[in-house]
Amino acid sequence: MGCCLLLFAFFQIESGGCDPGDTTALLSYSDVDNMLPEILPQDLQAAAALPFNDKCIWFMELISSLQRPWAEGHIRLEIHRNDLLQESFDQFMGINRSIDLHRWMRVQFVGELGIDAGGLEREWFTLLCAELFSQDQGLFSCSAGETVAGSYHINPISHLSNPKHLQYFHFTGRILAKAIMEQIVVPAMLSLPLRKQILSIPITFSDLEFVDVDLFRNLCWLRDMTRDVEQLGLVFAVDYQFGGNKSTYELVPGGADIAVTDENKDEYLELRLRHRMLDSIVPQLQSFLKGFYEVLPPDLVSVFDYQELELLMCGLPSLDIADWKRHTEYLGEYNRLGPKHRVIKWFWEVLVTFTDEERVRLLQFVTGCGGLPAQGFKALQSNDGNFRKFNIQSINKIVSVPNENTY
């Protein structure tokens, strides 16, 4: 098995496809498609080829056709701060028609004076996302181990932390899509594989690193072993742990009694990858995508790539070049002269000429993430949770392809 292994995930998300005990009406995203003007395949291809800013303009113009006029009514949420998550869930999931999800929103915190001109709504989204992505809820795990700098992926054993987890994934999908529609920045970054799954982009072996770096390294090490695999004592079963919860799944029937050997190693690697990235989260992912597509039809978001989707959801950060310089480490031939080396001077001179979008794309290319923690570049973390400086390293002339996502 090599790093080019692809996993395709196609879900049929239909009305009534979740827990039959859920009394909230589950909508089909085909209802949303019917509200849009006809979009031909060539229109989507042309939009996908546009620069990001132009693509956003095209996207928002179509979004405006979904948005219902203020005169038709609006969504009004009345929320107690001390019960924000439960009341938000009850009221927002009580919306049973697609057309109602596209009404303007107003939020009122009970017992507080104030008229929502947008500020209260933005605060509500921020507080709600903090609740939904908190470790206490158990819906998502943080890939870097630290919520300040990590990205979030679906927790395979979310059912152990939250008995209503599928309903809450449905709710989370609606909330994130509604935030995009309202052009509100989401204060939580989804993992690269989860963004790919929203866009129906195949998952590759290397994507595992953005979900579970330890598992990725272990599987790479196992893949490169040439003999004596059975000495590791592995079986065709996997344990998942989150907080104080643990659950065991068999990769094949009777897998707990089947040892991994040199002969079946490749099968184990493929099943292990597929289970972590897809099979272990199918119900959660279906519910999440159902909620997301009830607000934003999949064709509409398909024009973005997974990096652009991050920018669309989390906004375009302003990167401080002076802070970037202060927390950059120079390696190889650049170590002795550092910022005085002519190549390094060229790098910073070119970076100054970049637009904000180009700087974010460079940061995405190097680190795998276009955002920064609140503390800036000094708080950049690797996938193992350790703080790392931004590195610029010389390479041999024989190596002609830049290295990306080093940390």
Secondary structure by P-SEA (a helix, b strand, c coil): ccccbbbbbbbbccccccccccccbbbbaaaaaaacccccaaaaaaaaaccaaaaaaaaaaaaaaaccccccbbbbbbbcccaaaaaaaaaaaccccccccccbbbbbccccccccccaaaaaaaaaaaaaaaccccccccccccccccbbbcccccccccccaaaaaaaaaaaaaaaaaaacccccccccaaaaaaaacccccccccccccaaaaaaaaaaaaccccccccccccbbbbbcccbbbbbbcccccccccccccaaaaaaaaaaaaaaccccaaaaaaaaaaaaacccccccccccaaaaaaaacccccccaaaaaaaccccccccccccccaaaaaaaaaaaaccaaaaaaaaaaacccccccccccccccccccccccbbbbbbcccccccccccc
